[in-house]
């Protein structure tokens, strides 16, 4: 590793967060806590998600019932998604919003071959890629820029009754954005076993 990059990584302040499923039966609701156990927020998937450009609609156009909710600091954020193309496997854009303000944008893009895994590419507020790391028993995703590893989202143990994940990202990202990165990693785990 380049010594200049290694020194820069050591000077970045990190406050790890821990996400865990609310219960084994509620696999789509996560509580997010600090290392001391203080609750900072929740990530909650909808019962029936709906893309903003869905052809078949279950919900009204701008219904919050169709979006992922991220609660943090007494505020509700939403993760909306839309299809970028139509095919057997669709590229998807996820937009993280607070009211009408866009806070982050990430695309899941698939290689055009059978059984390809999607890669998450962050467009805003930074450029980066969420990459699956090789591991025998634990899921791990690294968030990487062009020059260095920014941080990781990984399982805390190989065997768990409820999924618990470490969110180890730099404090230059605010807590809601860290929770959005966690959501994308959890989404990949659930959809790309």
Secondary structure, DSSP 8 states (H G I E B T S, - for coil): --HHHHHHHHHS-B--EEEEEEETTEEEEEEEEETT--EEEEEE--SS---TT-SS-SS-TT-GGGSEEEEETTEEEEEEEEESS-SSS--EEEEEEETTEEEEEEEEEE-SSTT--EEEEEEESS-EEEEE---SSS-EEEEE-SSSEEEEEEES-SS-SS-EEEEE-BTTS-HHHHHHHHHHHHHHHHH--
